[in-house]
């Protein structure tokens, strides 16, 4: 019998590091390092994720046939980083000093670090950054052929690519190069209106519907857009080439206001800037997609890269009808490079066959019922253990009204979204839940919208969407007649960031929503990530309990265990209230 080929894909040393293990083309495990270290957007070597991947497969590093790294560090360093600093000298001295420390300490020594930290002795192979992005989507799509578009900040040189996949062949045929970057434009404006780069771009997308596109003229001063979707940045307004900031005084003069300080009040100006940025992003993405269709024709589109997480733009591409189907894998940003690197090696080095379509994102580790119970007993926390049927019946009833429930089940999701195994859930019919979950559970900005999970077979009865959206990466309108019924998941512009669910993807989560529908007539619930602001999504029972006890969450369900906040010991409730006082939300 032929020994199975086992490949480990790694992305790290920039942001959102991750590991992915595939065996004979099947995805065995994939997870973000941040979930284990509890450091948001952790960029370190994903040792914890790798250890869990090996444990999931029951192997050691000695069983790994090859490691794939998601970009080519030497090409990036000598071909772009060094020449860019030389061109900008001496303006970029401080940035250069910081960058050289990072590169000399770790980024240039990937094979050596793997051998030292993991005891690995086999080959380490490198794929291009955008090649990894493209592979992560196309090879996981199940499409026989596809137009492939990747858009992000920057890889080695490329910031946007167009390619074509057919069978096991995947080629990139056109690129836009640094410093001209739609991803960096979005990050620069994110910085200008006071949010964190590589962390809060999704907040800008959520803020945009509150504004009007009043600054389109200024946006077109920042970026020149061609009909084929290519573009050039006006670098007069940006300092990211060699600076520690994304923008400077020139952009403040252009827009007439200073850069917003983090946590300072948001004004209508900031909302209008966000809307204008979103509009220009959608315009570029539509033109790129149309040109990609022209030069790499297919009925199918695969998207990847950080900008592919812009689900509003994705929805607009879909609604043009230029493609019959679109696929975006759940970890479309840099974390997905781990998946892409592994799949690149599988097809290009080992000449493996195509894997079937990636049907779900539940690829991380899980905790057994026994381990959950042992943890709760060890912490002295009271809980009810329910049968499978009683759990669904009880929790679907608790969902009605204003209760907010932590839902911790099965294998952890891959990607930045909670999709039903590490989720906070609530009744989408209750408008008050929008503010309650934002302010008393998540401790985050009140403008942030919530996504609905809807039974896939009912999606077109509630939303202007005629297909699946399992990874929360498509935005569509809530049907006008339904908006008053599910106000907690309908954004101010009438839209919703939709997750659909089928029973074969997640039986327990599906059954819960199905039971809720039987009780209420509504197949839609709120689903948001199980974490508080500034923390990664919970990974373990301890993480889940900490979040439950330190928020106004009403119930926690872990496996078949139900915890009720009002049944917690008195000292635990006192500790919770003391913690919450710092947020002034009691």
Secondary structure, 3 states (H helix, E strand, C coil): CCCCCEEEEEECCCCCCEEEEEECCEEEEEEECHHHHCCCCCCCCCHHHHHHHHHHHCCCHHHCCEEEECCCHHHHHHHHHHHHHHHHCCCCHHHHHHHHHHHHHHHCCHHHHHHHHHCCCCEEEECCHHHHHHHHHHHHHCCCEEEEEEECCCCCCEEEEEEEEECCEEEEEEEEECCCCHHHHHHHHHHHCCCCCCCCHHHHHHHHCCCCCCCHHHHHHHEEECCCCCEEECHHHECCCCCCCCECHHHHHHHCCCCCCCCCCCCHHHHHHHHHHHHHHHHHHHHHHHHHHHHCCCCEEEEECHHHHCHHHHHHHHHHCCCCEEEECCCCCHHHHHHHHHHHHHHHCCCCCCCCCCCCCECCCCCCHHHHHHHHHHHCCCCEECCHHHHHHHHHHHCCCCCCEEEECCCCECCCCCCCCEEEEEECCCCHHHHHHHHHHCCCCCCCCCEEEEEHHHHHHHECCCCCCCCCCEEEEECHHHCCCCHHHCCCCCEEEEEEECCCCCHHHHHHHHHHHHHHCCCEEEEEECCCCCCCCCCCHHHHHHHHHCCCCCEEEECCEEEEHHHCCHHHHHHHHHHHHHHCCC
